Amino acid sequence: KPKTSIDMEFPKLLLHIGLILATVTDLCVADDPGHIHRLPTNSRPVDYHIKLTIPDLEKSNTYHGETKITMRIEHKSFNISLHSQGLEINETATTLMNGTITYKPTIHTYDHKTNILSLHFEKQLYYGSYTLNMKFAGNFSQTGFGNGGFIKIPYTDEDEHKTYNRTEVIKSGVQMKIAFDPFRSMDLFVTGAMHHALHLDDGLLGSVTLNLYYNDTLDNQLFVDQVLEKAPAILRMLHHAVGDEVFRNGITKYFAINEYMAVIPDDFWSAIQSAKDEASYVPSMRDQKFRIKDVMDTWIVQNRYPVLNVTMNYHTGELTITQKCFHATEDINNKWWIPISYTDENFPDFSNTAPISWLKPDDEILRVQINPLVAIGHGWIIVNLQQTVYCRVYYDTGIYERIIPYLGSQEHTKIHVLNRAQIIDDAYAFLLEDQLDSYIFIDLITYYKLERDYVAWRPMFQILKRNQKYFSLPESKGFKLYMVEIFDGVLQHVGYEENVYDYDFTKLLRLDATKWACTVGHEECKRSAAGSTMVARLDVLLWIGGS
């Protein structure tokens, strides 16, 4: 049994071996679930990357691990506290990074009663994002198995096939087996329903509002579908804007107050507002005049959607963001409350989707100062992290020209998959409006030679679907040859034959990739399809003959 390196989703690391660097503030860390020791509020985790090396359990119970935690310092402090149980921390390997600045803790202290590890720093830590790197070791305990603890581990093998592994307790130790594939439903929603709603909500067929009391278009099923796709996208945006705790508390209040009553949207906004006001600190809501109803009314009572225009001063690093209504007219030039989130190449943190600022309806321009080294050093900037806002983003040519080579490199996965998908979907929308040079779009989609994630491919498959009739014209020959070259890269990776152990998204990628590769004239794909057809026909004939 060779050692296995496993990337883990942190919240699933509950096995009776102890708790690995749990920084979730309401997590139970004692044997008795009633004993909960909360952490100080000066810092909070926003993303975890944990790597474990599992030993041959017949020879050793000791595992080793490394963790990379994105921390958000909310209030200046000299300390960071973590939950940790049953672990031996390699103190010399602990570092805290803020961009290019490295902090080393001077003291590690551990409280055995609360299971809290505290890191003390000589220099004060100020508000912002930091990366905490640690190494540790621990043991698979042989005690406490009566409760049947287990962990589920997302595992990627050498061929990048991803599944879940599950460890479960048996009398002789711990056993690992494949459990199930993760189903990234929210990723599918964004690249499916939300992208579709944006393409419909362009005003050409009559864009709808979400104010159902005054919406006379809902007799048409097309617009009903648009509302059903747009509404959850707006709620997802609110969720990311106020944070998970406020959003969930607001929903609880909403149902508790209105259990037997007729309601309107204002009742829901009121519940979220109440939860926000009761929260101790909501970084994205610093403005005391901030009212949830004011924000949401701009999204509910107005039709269409905003486009964020992003330009960069390549000398000072100043980012300029403006908004305009997509397909604005003399009669329709709507403005919205837009939560703004962004990250850059020097410190690509896509996990913290809380707004850094807001672009308000009466704001002509929002100016944001980014690290000048990003501007001078030809780094990219990405706005609207994980496409949490129902909008499109139009970058100036210089920013696109910085994104293109990065997408075309092996580093492209450092850009969140939903942002990779949005860049392509938005670029195509702007191309149709003659707002984007065709060479930029072609250069952007070249990166698909390297893309292996079905979610990122979805907008490209939709683009091919919308242009299917074009492929029968002689003028499409050049584009089809270009796509053949792109599909060649992905088909060499996923192959043509389905494997029972394939991750579900690999199966979906193979299915759509082979379909469109054959459509654009990929010869090997067509030969494989013909062979599969012959085999299928032979199976049918043998079945008929045998009957």
C-alpha positions in Angstrom: 0.0 0.0 0.0 1.9 3.0 -1.2 1.6 6.4 0.5 -1.2 8.5 -1.1 -1.3 12.3 -1.3 -4.9 13.6 -0.9 -6.3 17.1 -1.3 -9.1 17.6 1.2 -12.1 19.8 1.6 -11.6 21.0 5.2 -15.2 20.7 6.6 -15.1 16.9 5.9 -12.1 16.1 8.1 -14.0 14.6 11.0 -12.5 11.2 11.9 -11.8 10.0 15.4 -8.1 10.9 14.8 -8.5 14.4 16.1 -9.4 17.7 14.4 -7.0 19.2 11.9 -6.5 22.9 12.3 -10.2 23.7 12.5 -10.6 27.5 12.3 -14.4 27.3 12.0 -15.6 29.3 15.0 -18.6 27.2 15.9 -17.0 23.8 15.5 -17.2 21.3 18.4 -13.7 20.4 19.4 -14.3 18.4 22.6 -15.3 14.8 22.9 -18.6 16.1 24.3 -20.4 17.9 21.5 -21.9 20.2 24.1 -18.5 21.8 24.7 -17.9 24.4 22.1 -15.0 26.9 22.4 -15.3 29.8 20.1 -12.3 31.6 18.6 -11.6 35.3 18.8 -13.2 37.4 16.1 -10.1 39.3 15.0 -9.5 36.8 12.1 -11.5 34.4 10.1 -10.7 31.7 7.5 -12.1 32.0 4.0 -10.5 29.0 2.2 -8.6 25.9 3.1 -6.2 23.6 1.2 -5.1 20.6 3.2 -2.8 17.9 2.0 -2.4 14.6 3.9 0.0 11.8 3.3 -1.8 8.7 4.5 0.6 5.9 5.7 0.4 2.2 5.2 -1.9 1.6 8.0 -0.6 -2.0 8.6 2.8 -0.5 9.4 2.1 2.9 11.0 -0.7 5.1 12.3 1.1 8.4 11.8 0.0 10.7 9.0 1.7 13.9 7.9 0.0 17.0 6.5 0.4 20.5 5.2 -2.2 23.2 5.2 -2.6 26.4 3.4 -5.4 28.6 4.9 -6.5 31.9 3.4 -7.2 34.1 6.5 -9.0 37.4 6.6 -7.8 39.7 9.4 -10.9 41.7 10.4 -9.3 43.7 13.2 -5.7 44.5 13.7 -4.0 42.1 16.1 -0.8 40.4 17.0 -2.4 36.9 17.3 -4.2 34.3 15.2 -6.1 31.4 16.9 -7.0 28.0 15.5 -8.7 24.9 16.7 -6.3 22.0 16.8 -6.6 18.6 18.4 -4.2 15.7 18.6 -1.6 17.2 16.3 2.1 17.9 16.5 2.8 21.2 14.8 6.1 21.8 13.0 6.7 25.3 14.5 9.7 26.1 12.3 7.6 25.6 9.1 4.8 28.0 10.2 4.6 31.1 8.0 2.0 33.8 7.4 2.1 35.5 4.0 0.6 38.9 2.8 1.6 39.3 -0.8 5.4 39.2 -0.7 5.7 39.9 3.0 6.4 36.9 5.3 5.6 36.8 9.0 7.0 34.2 11.4 5.2 33.6 14.7 7.5 34.1 17.6 5.5 31.8 20.0 3.1 28.9 19.5 0.9 28.4 22.6 -1.7 25.6 23.1 -4.6 25.4 25.5 -5.3 21.8 26.2 -8.7 22.6 27.8 -10.1 24.5 24.8 -7.9 22.8 22.1 -7.0 26.2 20.8 -3.6 26.9 19.2 -2.5 30.5 19.3 0.1 32.0 17.1 1.8 35.2 18.3 3.5 37.6 16.0 6.1 40.3 16.7 4.6 42.7 14.1 1.0 43.8 14.2 -1.3 42.3 11.5 -3.6 44.7 9.8 -6.9 44.3 7.9 -6.6 42.2 4.7 -6.0 38.7 3.3 -3.2 36.5 4.4 -2.1 32.9 3.7 -1.2 30.7 6.7 1.1 27.8 5.9 1.6 25.0 8.4 3.0 21.5 8.6 1.8 18.9 11.2 1.7 15.2 12.1 -0.9 13.1 13.9 -2.0 9.6 14.6 -5.1 7.6 13.6 -6.5 6.8 17.1 -7.7 3.4 18.0 -10.1 4.9 20.6 -13.5 6.3 20.2 -14.5 4.0 17.3 -17.8 3.1 18.9 -19.4 6.1 17.3 -18.4 5.1 13.8 -16.5 8.2 12.7 -15.5 8.7 9.1 -14.2 11.3 6.6 -14.9 11.8 2.9 -12.0 12.9 0.9 -12.0 14.4 -2.7 -9.3 12.4 -4.4 -7.6 13.1 -7.7 -5.5 10.3 -9.3 -2.6 10.7 -11.7 -5.0 11.0 -14.7 -6.8 13.9 -12.9 -9.9 11.7 -12.4 -11.6 13.0 -9.3 -13.8 11.0 -6.9 -14.6 10.9 -3.2 -12.8 8.5 -1.0 -14.4 7.5 2.3 -12.6 6.2 5.4 -14.6 4.1 7.7 -13.7 2.4 11.0 -13.2 -1.3 11.2 -11.9 -3.3 14.2 -8.3 -3.6 12.8 -7.9 0.1 11.9 -9.2 2.4 9.1 -10.2 1.3 5.7 -10.5 3.6 2.6 -12.8 3.0 -0.3 -14.4 5.1 -3.1 -17.7 6.6 -2.1 -19.2 8.9 -4.7 -18.5 11.7 -7.1 -19.1 15.3 -5.9 -21.9 17.0 -7.8 -21.1 20.7 -8.2 -24.6 21.8 -8.6 -23.9 25.5 -8.0 -21.3 25.6 -10.8 -23.8 24.0 -13.1 -26.4 26.5 -12.1 -24.1 29.5 -12.8 -22.9 28.2 -16.2 -26.4 26.9 -17.1 -29.4 28.8 -15.8 -27.7 32.0 -15.0 -25.8 32.3 -18.3 -29.0 31.4 -20.2 -30.9 34.1 -18.3 -28.2 36.7 -19.2 -28.5 35.8 -22.9 -32.3 36.1 -22.7 -32.2 39.3 -20.6 -30.8 41.5 -23.4 -34.0 43.5 -24.2 -34.3 42.1 -27.8 -37.3 40.0 -26.9 -38.5 42.2 -24.1 -36.5 41.8 -20.9 -38.5 41.0 -17.8 -38.4 42.4 -14.2 -38.8 40.3 -11.1 -41.6 42.4 -9.8 -44.4 39.8 -10.4 -47.2 42.2 -9.4 -46.5 44.5 -12.3 -45.2 42.1 -14.8 -47.5 41.6 -17.8 -45.1 39.4 -19.7 -45.5 36.3 -17.6 -48.3 34.9 -19.8 -45.4 33.9 -22.1 -43.7 30.7 -21.0 -40.3 32.1 -22.3 -40.5 34.9 -19.8 -41.6 32.6 -17.0 -38.5 30.5 -17.6 -36.4 33.7 -17.6 -37.8 34.7 -14.2 -37.2 31.3 -12.7 -33.5 31.5 -13.8 -32.9 35.1 -13.0 -34.5 35.2 -9.5 -32.2 32.6 -7.9 -29.2 34.3 -9.5 -30.2 37.5 -7.7 -30.6 35.7 -4.4 -27.2 34.0 -4.8 -25.7 37.5 -5.2 -27.4 38.7 -2.0 -26.1 35.6 -0.2 -22.5 36.4 -1.1 -23.0 40.1 -0.4 -24.2 39.7 3.2 -22.4 36.5 4.0 -23.6 33.0 4.9 -24.4 33.7 8.6 -26.5 36.8 7.9 -28.3 35.2 5.0 -29.2 32.0 6.9 -30.3 33.9 10.0 -32.4 36.1 7.7 -34.2 33.2 6.2 -34.8 31.7 9.6 -36.4 35.0 10.7 -38.4 35.3 7.5 -40.1 31.9 8.1 -40.5 32.4 11.8 -42.3 35.7 11.4 -44.3 34.9 8.3 -45.3 31.3 8.9 -49.0 31.8 8.4 -49.0 35.1 6.5 -49.2 36.3 2.9 -45.9 37.9 2.0 -44.2 40.2 -0.5 -40.5 40.6 -1.3 -40.2 43.5 1.1 -40.9 41.0 4.0 -37.8 39.0 3.0 -35.6 42.1 2.6 -36.8 43.2 6.1 -35.8 39.8 7.6 -32.3 40.0 5.9 -32.0 43.6 7.1 -32.8 42.6 10.7 -30.2 39.8 10.6 -27.6 42.2 9.2 -28.3 44.8 11.9 -27.9 42.1 14.6 -24.6 40.8 13.2 -21.5 42.0 15.1 -19.6 42.8 12.0 -20.4 42.6 8.3 -17.3 44.0 6.4 -19.2 44.5 3.1 -21.9 46.6 4.9 -19.8 49.3 6.5 -22.2 52.0 5.3 -24.6 52.6 8.1 -27.2 53.9 5.6 -27.0 50.6 3.7 -30.6 49.2 3.3 -31.2 45.8 1.8 -34.5 47.0 0.2 -32.8 49.9 -1.6 -30.2 47.5 -3.1 -32.6 44.7 -4.1 -35.2 47.1 -5.6 -32.7 48.0 -8.2 -32.5 44.4 -9.2 -36.2 43.5 -8.8 -38.1 46.4 -10.3 -35.7 47.1 -13.2 -35.2 44.9 -16.2 -32.0 44.0 -18.1 -28.7 43.9 -16.3 -25.5 46.0 -15.8 -22.2 45.7 -17.6 -19.1 46.6 -15.6 -16.5 48.5 -17.6 -13.1 47.9 -16.1 -10.0 49.9 -17.0 -6.5 50.0 -15.5 -4.0 52.8 -15.2 -0.8 50.8 -16.0 1.5 53.3 -14.2 -0.3 53.9 -10.9 -2.3 50.7 -10.5 -5.6 52.6 -10.2 -8.6 50.6 -11.3 -11.6 52.4 -12.7 -15.0 50.7 -12.7 -18.2 52.1 -14.3 -21.6 50.6 -15.0 -23.9 50.8 -18.0 -27.2 49.1 -18.8 -26.8 46.4 -21.4 -28.7 47.5 -24.5 -29.4 50.9 -23.0 -31.8 53.2 -24.9 -33.1 56.7 -24.5 -35.9 55.3 -22.4 -34.0 52.7 -20.5 -30.7 53.5 -18.8 -31.0 51.6 -15.5 -28.5 51.8 -12.7 -27.9 49.3 -10.0 -26.4 48.8 -6.5 -23.5 46.5 -7.5 -21.3 44.6 -5.0 -17.7 44.7 -6.3 -15.2 42.0 -5.7 -11.9 41.4 -7.4 -8.5 39.7 -7.2 -5.2 40.0 -9.1 -2.4 37.8 -10.3 0.0 38.6 -7.5 -2.4 37.2 -4.8 -5.2 35.3 -6.6 -7.8 34.8 -3.9 -11.1 33.8 -5.5 -12.5 32.4 -2.3 -13.5 35.6 -0.6 -16.5 36.8 -2.6 -17.6 39.4 0.0 -17.7 42.8 -1.7 -14.7 45.0 -1.2 -16.8 48.0 -2.3 -20.1 49.0 -3.9 -20.9 50.8 -7.1 -24.0 52.7 -6.4 -26.6 54.0 -8.9 -25.5 57.6 -8.4 -21.8 56.8 -8.6 -20.3 57.9 -12.0 -17.0 56.1 -11.3 -15.6 53.8 -8.7 -11.9 54.1 -8.3 -10.0 51.2 -6.6 -6.3 51.2 -5.9 -4.6 47.9 -6.6 -1.0 46.8 -6.0 1.1 48.9 -8.5 3.3 45.9 -9.1 0.4 44.2 -10.8 0.0 47.1 -13.2 3.7 47.5 -13.9 4.4 43.8 -13.9 1.8 43.0 -16.6 -0.4 41.2 -14.1 -4.1 40.5 -14.6 -7.1 41.7 -12.6 -10.4 39.7 -12.4 -13.6 41.4 -11.3 -16.8 39.7 -10.0 -15.3 36.7 -8.2 -17.1 33.4 -9.0 -19.6 35.5 -11.0 -21.6 36.2 -7.9 -23.2 39.3 -9.4 -25.8 39.0 -12.2 -23.8 41.1 -14.7 -21.2 41.0 -17.4 -17.6 42.4 -17.1 -15.9 44.3 -20.0 -12.2 44.7 -19.6 -10.1 47.2 -21.5 -7.9 45.6 -24.2 -4.8 45.7 -22.1 -6.4 43.6 -19.3 -7.6 41.1 -21.9 -4.1 40.9 -23.3 -2.8 40.0 -19.9 -5.5 37.4 -19.2 -5.0 35.6 -22.5 -1.4 34.3 -22.0 -2.2 33.3 -18.4 -5.2 31.3 -19.5 -3.0 29.6 -22.1 -0.5 28.5 -19.5 -0.6 25.6 -17.0 -1.4 28.2 -14.3 -4.9 28.8 -15.8 -6.6 26.8 -13.0 -5.6 29.4 -10.5 -8.4 31.5 -12.0 -11.6 30.2 -10.6 -13.5 27.9 -13.0 -16.6 30.1 -12.8 -14.5 33.2 -13.8 -12.9 31.2 -16.6 -16.4 30.4 -17.9 -17.6 34.0 -17.4 -14.7 35.5 -19.4 -15.6 33.3 -22.4 -19.4 33.8 -22.1 -19.0 37.6 -21.7 -16.5 37.9 -24.5 -18.9 36.2 -26.9 -21.8 38.5 -25.9 -19.6 41.5 -26.5 -18.4 40.0 -29.8 -22.0 39.8 -31.0 -22.4 43.5 -30.1 -19.3 44.4 -32.1 -17.8 45.7 -28.8 -14.9 43.2 -28.8 -12.3 42.6 -31.5 -12.6 39.1 -33.0 -8.9 38.4 -32.5 -9.4 38.8 -28.7 -12.2 36.2 -28.7 -10.2 33.8 -30.8 -7.1 34.2 -28.6 -9.2 33.6 -25.5 -10.8 30.3 -26.6 -7.4 29.0 -27.6 -6.8 28.1 -24.0 -9.4 25.3 -24.3 -6.6 23.1 -25.6 -5.6 22.9 -21.9 -9.0 23.1 -20.2 -10.1 19.9 -18.6 -13.1 21.1 -16.5 -16.5 20.5 -17.9 -17.9 23.6 -16.1 -15.4 25.9 -18.0 -16.3 24.2 -21.3 -20.1 24.8 -20.9 -20.2 28.3 -22.4 -18.1 27.2 -25.4 -20.4 24.3 -26.0 -23.3 26.7 -26.0 -21.5 29.0 -28.4 -21.0 26.1 -30.8 -24.7 25.2 -30.4 -25.9 28.7 -31.3 -23.7 28.6 -34.4 -24.5 25.1 -35.6 -26.1 26.2 -38.8 -23.0 28.3 -39.6 -20.9 25.1 -39.8 -22.7 23.9 -42.9 -21.5 27.0 -44.8 -18.2 27.1 -46.7 -17.2 30.2 -44.8 -16.9 28.2 -41.6 -14.0 26.1 -42.8 -11.3 28.2 -41.2 -13.1 28.3 -37.8 -13.8 24.5 -37.9 -10.1 23.7 -38.6 -9.2 25.9 -35.6 -11.7 24.1 -33.4 -10.4 20.7 -34.6 -7.0 21.7 -33.2 -8.5 22.7 -29.9 -10.6 19.6 -29.5 -7.6 17.5 -30.3 -6.0 18.5 -27.0 -9.0 17.7 -24.8 -9.8 14.4 -26.6 -6.3 13.2 -26.1 -6.9 13.6 -22.4 -10.4 12.3 -21.9 -10.3 9.7 -24.7 -13.2 8.3 -26.6 -14.2 5.3 -24.5 -16.1 5.7 -21.2 -14.5 4.3 -18.1 -16.8 3.1 -15.2 -14.5 4.9 -12.7 -14.6 8.2 -14.6 -15.7 11.3 -12.6 -19.1 12.4 -13.8 -17.9 15.7 -15.2 -15.3 13.8 -17.2 -18.1 11.7 -18.8 -20.0 14.9 -19.6 -17.0 16.6 -21.1 -16.2 13.5 -23.3 -19.8 13.4 -24.4 -20.0 17.0 -25.6 -16.5 17.2 -26.8 -16.8 14.2 -29.1 -20.2 15.5 -30.4 -18.8 18.9 -31.4 -15.4 17.5 -32.5 -17.2 15.3 -35.0 -19.4 18.3 -36.0 -16.4 20.4 -36.9 -14.7 17.6 -38.8 -12.2 16.0 -36.3 -11.2 12.9 -38.3 -10.2 10.6 -35.4 -13.4 11.5 -33.6 -15.4 10.5 -36.7 -13.6 7.3 -37.1 -14.1 6.5 -33.4 -17.8 7.3 -33.7 -18.1 5.1 -36.8 -16.5 2.2 -35.0 -18.8 2.6 -32.0 -21.8 2.6 -34.4 -20.6 -0.6 -36.0 -20.2 -2.3 -32.7 -23.6 -1.1 -31.6 -25.2 -2.5 -34.8 -23.4 -5.8 -34.3 -24.6 -6.1 -30.8 -28.2 -5.5 -31.9 -27.9 -8.1 -34.7 -26.4 -10.7 -32.4 -29.2 -10.0 -29.9 -31.8 -10.4 -32.6 -30.2 -13.6 -33.9 -29.9 -15.1 -30.5 -33.6 -14.5 -29.7 
